[in-house]
Amino acid sequence: MENRIPDLDKKIIYEDNDLLIVDKPFDIPTSGKTLADDDSVQFWLQQRHGSMIWAVHQLDADTTGLNIFVKKRHLVQLYKGYLSQPDSVKYYLAIVHGKPKWHELDEYSKIGYIDSQSLGVCDHGKTAHSHFEVIDYTDDFSLMKVRIFSGRTHQIRIHLSHLGHPLVGEEWYCNPPCKLHRRQALHAWQILLNSNPPQHFIAPPSDDFTELAGRLEVTQVLRNL
């Protein structure tokens, strides 16, 4: 398959002997179904590096932004541990339908399988905690800063849908599916790791996210990035 990330070097935010921090592009997942699956960022990092690379966490194919990889297998659990510490922070930017009645909100609904194939909010699911803050809005759309305290699959997408404010471009957790954007409008923006020493990484919003925010007139925070 033709290289899906022809300018991979331009997508690398940070690199040292242990870490690779990538600004993951749209339309390609973090990891493939197998190590030989070339439809993944992990595969192309391995091609670039010439040896095995491990993903610390996963981003959906359509979610852009910060993605952490490590060059040594034992570091996976170390960095997973850093991400799970209360003082570590993962911030996302999201563009959603509607104008919430609240400015900030903590959502704790459990997430699990609601049938054999579909995830959603359910009493038998796993605990999940997301914090949402509205930073710009119109009557029809809002730009949010999101912090997640747990890492459930599709957590932000499911919680926002449950709150009645699905992501613009959301196809799975919006009825009917939203066709206003080519992907769900979600960007992994900042990661602050409580490592020694602490590390802070930022990936500016992708061009299509910025364009969408401008088109929907929810650009307040983006002007200062």
ABEGO torsion letter per residue (X at the ends): XBBABABAAAABABBBAABBBBBBBBGBBABBABAABABBAAAAAAAAAGBBBBBABBBBAABBEBBBBBABAAAAAAAAAAAABAABBBBBBBBBBEBBABABBBBABBBBBABAABBBBBAABBBBBBBBBBABBBAABBBBBBBBABBBBGAAAAAAAAAGBBBBGBAAABOBBBAABABBBBBBABBBBBBOBBBBBBBBBBAAAAAAAAAAGBAAAAAAX
